[in-house]
Amino acid sequence: MHPPRIYNNAQPPLLNFSNELEFQQELSNHEHAIHVRSLYAIKYAYEIDYHDDVTIAFLNNKDTLLGCHPDDWVTNLQRSLAYFVSIEDYEKCTETKEIIENLQS
């Protein structure tokens, strides 16, 4: 059973693209939503002891997903932490650091 797809009101963005360049542009356009989504999806999965991919975004339609495997959660959160530091969102920095520490313990 998959956990709900909406975590802390952080819905997965829909990325529409037809080639690698457009994909990279969509990632850039939705950077904030992707990092917020990563934080809350991984945090929720950790809290409910869920050990499968979490959905980060939909690709071109709602049938194709960009997910994050549990083996990549810490690395993904470290990238999100760097992003939150860069935009000076210290509340999200604190939340991100806490979940990283929990995952590593």
N, C-alpha and C positions, 0 to 999 in steps of 0.2 A: 504494500500500500504506500502510495506517495503522499508526503505531507502536502498541505494546501499550497497552492502556487503563489499566494499573496502573503508576504511576511511584513508586518509592521507598516502596512500600506505602501510597500515598495514593490510595485508591479513590474514584471519583466518588460523591458522595452521591445518594440518590434523593429528589427533592423532589415531594411530592404536594400538589396544590392544585386548587381549582375556580374561583378568581377571583383578581383582582389582589391583594387584601388578604391572602389565604391564601398567595399566591406570595411576597409581601414577608415574611410571617411565617416561611415555610420558609427563605428566604434568611438571615434573622436566626438561626433555630434551628441552621442548618448553617454559620454564618459561618466558624468555625475550619476545618472540613473543606474548605470552598470555597477559602479562602486557601492552605491547605497544598497542596491539589490543584493550584491555579493555579501555585504556585511550582514544584512538581516536574514537572508536565506540560510547562510551558514550558521549563524547564531541560533536560529530556530531549529535547524537540523540537529545541532549539538544538544540543545535543550531537550528535545524529544528522543534523543538517542537514535537518530536516523542515520544509516550508514550507506547511502547511495548518492548518486549525483543530485545536485540541486540545480534548478532551472535559473539561469541568469538572464537569458533573453530569448526571444523568438526570432527565427531567421526566415525572412521572405514570406512566411505564412505562419499560422499558429500551429502547424504540424511539425515543424522542424525546430529543434531546441539547441541553444548553446548552454551546455551544462558545465558543472564543476564537480569533478570526482573528489571524494574525501581525501585522497592522497595529495590533492592540490589545494586543499582549503587554506592551509597556513600560507603557502606561497601567494595565493590569490589575495588573502587578507593583508599580507605585507605590502602588496602593490596598492591595495585600497588605502592602507594606512599612509603610505607616501603621498597619495592623492589628497587625502584629508588634511595632511600637514600642509601641502602646497596651497590649499584654499583656506587654511587656518580655521577649519571646522574642528575645534578641539574637543567638543562633545563626542563627535563620531570617532576621533582619534582615541579617546579613552575607551569607548565601547569596543573598538577594533582591537586595541591592545589587550583588553580583558579576555576577549574570545580567543585570541592567539595564545595567550598564556594558558587558558583552560585546555585548549587543544594540545598544547605541548606537554602538559603535566600528566 
